[in-house]
Amino acid sequence: MPKLLIKPKEKIVIDASGKSLGRLSTEVANKLRGKHLVTFAANVAPRVQITVTNVSKLKFTGTKLLVKKYFHFSGYPGGIKETTLQQEFTKDPVRLVRNAVKHMLPKNRLSSSLMRYLKIYRHEN
């Protein structure tokens, strides 16, 4: 019986320096889903490994760093907490990009398997 040949993973490296958060996230989400491939299928996770570097050098336009807010609710009365984009970015820019990409993927079981192929680094390796 002949062995099936499996195409090796395609590796894509994206440099995030000088890019805005939203445009970077959409680029990464589209590549993770495999929309740049000819063999795109919505129900299949392609074997594409994506590495994002220099996340700490993202740029933000206008007053987004001070005006944009993120909310977290603990479930208790008075348990809503808010942080600004600047606080989130200085604390952990990797988590900020990971959440932005995750929210741009479809909300189903496929998204968790797609996120395994994403590696994000704060600086150049």
VENGIJO-V164582 format. One record per helix or strand of 3 or more residues. SS is the DSSP state (H for helix, E for strand). FROM is the first residue (numbers start at 0). TO is the last residue. If there is no record, write none. Layout:
# VENGIJO-V164582
ss->SS from->FROM to->TO
ss->SS from->FROM to->TO
This chain:
# VENGIJO-V164582
ss->E from->9 to->14
ss->H from->20 to->32
ss->E from->47 to->52
ss->H from->54 to->56
ss->H from->63 to->66
ss->E from->68 to->72
ss->E from->79 to->83
ss->H from->84 to->90
ss->H from->92 to->103
ss->H from->108 to->114
ss->E from->117 to->119
